[in-house]
Amino acid sequence: MTHIFLYGPPGTGKSTIGKIIADNLKIPFIDLDRVIETNAGKTIPEIMESQGESAFRDLESKALQETVGHAFSVTKVIALGGGALLREENKHFAQANGTVLVLMAELNTLLERLQNKPNERPLLAGDLKSKLTALLEKRKEHYESFPLKIYVDNKTAKQNALKAQIKLGRHHLSAMGEYDVVVGDLSNLPNLQNTIIVTDENIAKHHSKTIQDLKIKTIVVPAGEEHKNLETVHRLWKSFLENGLDRKSTVIALGGGVIGDMTGFAASTYMRGIDWIGVPTTLLSMVDASLGGKTGFDLPEGKNLIGAFHPPKLVLADAQFLKTLPERELISGMAEVVKHGIISDPELFERCNNGLDWVKENLEEIVKRAMAVKIKVIEDDPYEKNIRAKLNLGHTVGHAVELVSKFDLRHGEAIAIGMAVEANYSARVGLASRSVVEAIESVLKKLHLPTQIPTELSKEEIIKAMRVDKKKNAKSIRFALPVEIGKVELVDVDDLEAVLN
Ligand SMILES: NC(=O)c1ccc[n+]([C@@H]2O[C@H](COP(=O)([O-])OP(=O)(O)OC[C@H]3O[C@@H](n4cnc5c(N)ncnc54)[C@H](O)[C@@H]3O)[C@@H](O)[C@H]2O)c1
């Protein structure tokens, strides 16, 4: 995995935020200025005074090369000095060895932070305001030349670290196991010995070159939920054996939720459990199925009846795969994205409000934000004790509608209907305002998702299905109901008819 470089004007909090990010990702943190000082045996103001800026920049370049190290060195978060990438060679070097995130802030924010430390930054010595204004003006174009940026004003360091991680698409989950979640291309896959890729025929067809370039033996299974069964899992076990996979091997699941669930399950049971990596290729699997460690397959009697919790070692989501995803699948996945927005990310909800065309042009951003919501919920409740039930928004009604439609409706289409129905109920019982319901329905429509139960589906059947889906003898069913955009509440409901009316 590649290094993370935090860059930007002095006072934006690169070191403070960098330490928090490194802590969250469980990787080392390096402050380049401290490396320079240690190497030189002098403080930066002393180096500047005795040797001048050009000599300081030489030391800085050398420290950067040393810190990054060789190609296989441990991934680190590296906070850079505010001018460390002014030299083209340093800029190229950093970009070739990692991702550069620029932290930006308004002049007033920086002034407030810097005025207490007058002697630490020799380039700003004297009249701070005019020196800083000039420096920002001079470097404006330079900072703008980096594609990834966040603004750090009016937020705590912790909030900014999370914002940075979302922008970078880098997380580490500690829930039933430890694993990294990365949004990025396949160069982020670790070098693995004795491994195998499991994929389905659609992905193998659309992405044959990408798969070939990985130079890893690949098993291709038939596509679709109807093949998420014991027969396919058995085929996977046999292939693992024929290909000499042992307890130290890792399998790569390259595909949608069906491939992820089955491969994860096959890995959980092969030789009492081997490692696996999830490379989700549908929107639904990126923002939902690949996160949380649930694996399994279907029985003729019902979906996901056999399974195990077996989190992957890494989830690597490359939004490029979504370019070949059939539109109906993409739209279906957007229902889960909207759900994540309603649960806790109003900004994500607002982006969805831009409509389907905008979404298609900004899929990586959508994936990054939506994954972050699910990651946070899992971290807060790894064992599904309470708040993870928030993820059920739209699902109590949605699952029942999906079932009664005999799966004519895609999962996301049914969930969209479920969200609209449950939002209307939430307004009727006084939890949400009508404007919240209107906002939810409007976003769903802009994404070409349905908001009403098809008239041909029987409401009695849907109510029956809701009861069966949950605990059969439970008096009430727990719903996750929207209260406002960004907030849901868990509510026990006994009168299911009232939900549908
Ligand atoms: N484990 C979990 O926590 C969890 C959560 C939600 C859903 N799921 C499971 O996920 C499954 C649904 O996932 P899904 O919607 O990804 O279905 P899927 O895996 O069947 O993929 C949908 C279709 O898209 C095709 N496809 C996949 N990626 C493609 C690409 N990049 N380009 C072109 N075609 C592509 C597939 O071949 C398939 O035909 C269900 O089985 C469900 O039970 C699991």
The ligand as an SDF file (V2000), in Angstrom:
LIG
                    3D

 44 48  0  0  0  0  0  0  0  0999 V2000
  -22.2590  -10.0180    3.3500 N   0  0  0  0  0  0  0  0  0  0  0  0
  -23.0600   -8.9960    3.5320 C   0  0  0  0  0  0  0  0  0  0  0  0
  -23.0030   -8.3070    4.5520 O   0  0  0  0  0  0  0  0  0  0  0  0
  -24.0580   -8.6500    2.4660 C   0  0  0  0  0  0  0  0  0  0  0  0
  -24.7380   -7.4380    2.5190 C   0  0  0  0  0  0  0  0  0  0  0  0
  -25.6140   -7.1110    1.4840 C   0  0  0  0  0  0  0  0  0  0  0  0
  -25.7990   -8.0110    0.4460 C   0  0  0  0  0  0  0  0  0  0  0  0
  -25.1290   -9.1830    0.4310 N   0  0  0  0  0  0  0  0  0  0  0  0
  -25.3050  -10.1460   -0.6630 C   0  0  0  0  0  0  0  0  0  0  0  0
  -24.8210   -9.5510   -1.8560 O   0  0  0  0  0  0  0  0  0  0  0  0
  -25.4820  -10.1520   -2.9620 C   0  0  0  0  0  0  0  0  0  0  0  0
  -25.8710   -9.0570   -3.9170 C   0  0  0  0  0  0  0  0  0  0  0  0
  -24.7120   -8.3910   -4.3440 O   0  0  0  0  0  0  0  0  0  0  0  0
  -24.6010   -7.6910   -5.7690 P   0  0  0  0  0  0  0  0  0  0  0  0
  -25.7460   -6.7830   -5.9470 O   0  0  0  0  0  0  0  0  0  0  0  0
  -23.2270   -7.1690   -5.8720 O   0  0  0  0  0  0  0  0  0  0  0  0
  -24.8900   -8.9080   -6.7750 O   0  0  0  0  0  0  0  0  0  0  0  0
  -24.0090   -9.7800   -7.7480 P   0  0  0  0  0  0  0  0  0  0  0  0
  -22.7440  -10.1950   -7.1350 O   0  0  0  0  0  0  0  0  0  0  0  0
  -24.9040  -10.8560   -8.2260 O   0  0  0  0  0  0  0  0  0  0  0  0
  -23.7010   -8.7830   -8.9510 O   0  0  0  0  0  0  0  0  0  0  0  0
  -24.7680   -8.2800   -9.7400 C   0  0  0  0  0  0  0  0  0  0  0  0
  -24.5240   -8.5420  -11.2220 C   0  0  0  0  0  0  0  0  0  0  0  0
  -23.5210   -7.6450  -11.6860 O   0  0  0  0  0  0  0  0  0  0  0  0
  -22.4810   -8.3830  -12.3560 C   0  0  0  0  0  0  0  0  0  0  0  0
  -21.2640   -7.6270  -12.1340 N   0  0  0  0  0  0  0  0  0  0  0  0
  -20.5790   -7.4980  -10.9800 C   0  0  0  0  0  0  0  0  0  0  0  0
  -19.6060   -6.6010  -11.1050 N   0  0  0  0  0  0  0  0  0  0  0  0
  -19.6530   -6.1620  -12.3840 C   0  0  0  0  0  0  0  0  0  0  0  0
  -18.9130   -5.2040  -13.1170 C   0  0  0  0  0  0  0  0  0  0  0  0
  -17.9520   -4.4780  -12.5450 N   0  0  0  0  0  0  0  0  0  0  0  0
  -19.2230   -5.0250  -14.4140 N   0  0  0  0  0  0  0  0  0  0  0  0
  -20.2470   -5.7180  -15.0030 C   0  0  0  0  0  0  0  0  0  0  0  0
  -20.9960   -6.6080  -14.3510 N   0  0  0  0  0  0  0  0  0  0  0  0
  -20.7030   -6.8220  -13.0510 C   0  0  0  0  0  0  0  0  0  0  0  0
  -22.5270   -9.7510  -11.7470 C   0  0  0  0  0  0  0  0  0  0  0  0
  -21.9950  -10.7180  -12.6170 O   0  0  0  0  0  0  0  0  0  0  0  0
  -24.0380   -9.9410  -11.5460 C   0  0  0  0  0  0  0  0  0  0  0  0
  -24.6280  -10.3520  -12.7420 O   0  0  0  0  0  0  0  0  0  0  0  0
  -26.6490  -10.9220   -2.4070 C   0  0  0  0  0  0  0  0  0  0  0  0
  -26.3710  -12.2840   -2.4820 O   0  0  0  0  0  0  0  0  0  0  0  0
  -26.7390  -10.4800   -0.9590 C   0  0  0  0  0  0  0  0  0  0  0  0
  -27.2260  -11.4970   -0.1140 O   0  0  0  0  0  0  0  0  0  0  0  0
  -24.2660   -9.5190    1.4110 C   0  0  0  0  0  0  0  0  0  0  0  0
  1  2  1  0
  2  3  2  0
  2  4  1  0
  4  5  1  0
  4 44  2  0
  5  6  2  0
  6  7  1  0
  7  8  2  0
  8  9  1  0
  8 44  1  0
  9 10  1  0
  9 42  1  0
 10 11  1  0
 11 12  1  0
 11 40  1  0
 12 13  1  0
 13 14  1  0
 14 15  2  0
 14 16  1  0
 14 17  1  0
 17 18  1  0
 18 19  2  0
 18 20  1  0
 18 21  1  0
 21 22  1  0
 22 23  1  0
 23 24  1  0
 23 38  1  0
 24 25  1  0
 25 26  1  0
 25 36  1  0
 26 27  1  0
 26 35  1  0
 27 28  2  0
 28 29  1  0
 29 30  1  0
 29 35  2  0
 30 31  1  0
 30 32  2  0
 32 33  1  0
 33 34  2  0
 34 35  1  0
 36 37  1  0
 36 38  1  0
 38 39  1  0
 40 41  1  0
 40 42  1  0
 42 43  1  0
M  CHG  2   8   1  16  -1
M  END
$$$$
